[in-house]
Amino acid sequence: MYDLASTDIIILSMSRWDGIYSSAILSMAKAMAAHQRVFYIDHPFTAKDYIKGYRNEEVLSRKNMLLGKSKPFRQVFDDLPNFVAVTPPIMLPVNFLSNNFLYKKGASINDKRLFGCIQKIIDEYRINEYIFINSFNPFYVQKWSEAVEKPLLYVYQSRDDISQESYIARHGIRLEQAQIRQADVALATSRQLCQKLSASSGKKVAYLPSGVAVNIFTKPMPIPKELESIPQARIIYTGNISNLRMDYKLLQYLSQNLRDFSFVFIGEKSVVPAEILQLPNFHFLGTKHISELGAYLQHCQVGIIPFACNTLTKSIYPLKINEYLACKLPVVSTPFSEDLQDFGEHISLAHSYEDFAAAIKKYYLLNSPNILGKEIAVQNSWENRRLQFFDILKSYQTLPANVA
């Protein structure tokens, strides 16, 4: 009998294990690695990525693996010996091509190279049975190779509405639907995304939202030096600041109407318009590693999610909401996704700019930690999401008879 919760897992991700941004699938992989072997395949570098980034640490640390001069496996977390990071070989850049012969040939070559990497994992670590998870990377493993031992279960996970990001939508819409159809189990991180993908693929897509690495955010941390110089009340946002998600008009309104408040933004600022960067009470501190986020959140007074309400955000279950709550922050958000309703009275959903500003003022004046919100975050831990993941797998009728 195979116990799914102890079976080896191979994950193909759209993110890399050492990326600076919070990654849902990496956090899930770490939770799984506390109980079973996990082989985490980084999002592949293309030849274009390699040439453009050959001086970057991300490429330099992988150079020999990318060029096939060393084994593509390594253990990267001292406290997780079951977590193995895998660097696949350099791939051909093909996404810019139309869906023609050249694209299909290039994609086929890429898949052959990736399947070769998967087989190396199987051989090196003597894997007999495994679960394969493709996390939001439909551009690879477009059709399972007969040359590679098939997984016990093939799982595809969608994390965002791929149709709303123009570059990846070029091939992504078509390929994601194909991935869902070939998968034994399909998952999505928001209810809206489940509904949309189920309708477009004709196949059931199960709901598994993101979680939170509770220990990272609940451990008391000293205030970062760059935050010390920013006066209270500090209102914080962490994550993507692009115009695809953010309501820039709302940000301008908050700056003008809450002049005594300091707005702190943690995230990539290169895509933010100059008029937003220049707002007098806005402080853009750049990207931070997830291990640092708790220090910033713990020394702010309110967490905000000022998203525009659009097609993309409707399908988002934001990682940050549980991170805010784990730090006992009161949360003010626009009502961009139906998944936010799960948090009930523990967050404030503002339906107008005026309501958003008023909620920030109210929470600051209350000066009370969001204790019940923290309890919600603990319930949404990655360990609990891991258990929910295996419950979903066990509920599918496609399981072989010898799986418990």
Protein Blocks (a to p, Z undefined) as FASTA:
>chain_A
ZZfklgccddddfbdfkbcbdcfklmmmmmmmmmbccddddddddfklmmmmmmpmklmm
mmmmmnopacfbdcfbfklmkbccddddddddfklpccdfklmmmmmmmmmmmmmmmmmm
mmmnopabdcdddehiakgokbccfkbccdfbdcdddfbdfklmmklmmmmmmmmmmmmm
mpmbdcdfbfklmmmmmmmnopacddddddddfklmmpccdddfklmmpccdddddedjf
bfklmcfklmmmmmmmmmmbccddeddfklgcfklmmpmkbccebjadfklmmmmmmmcc
bdcddddcdfklmmpccfklmmmmmnopacdddffbfklmmnmmmbccdfbfklmmmmmm
mmmmnopacfklmmmmmmmpmklmmmmmmmmmmmpckbcfkbZZ
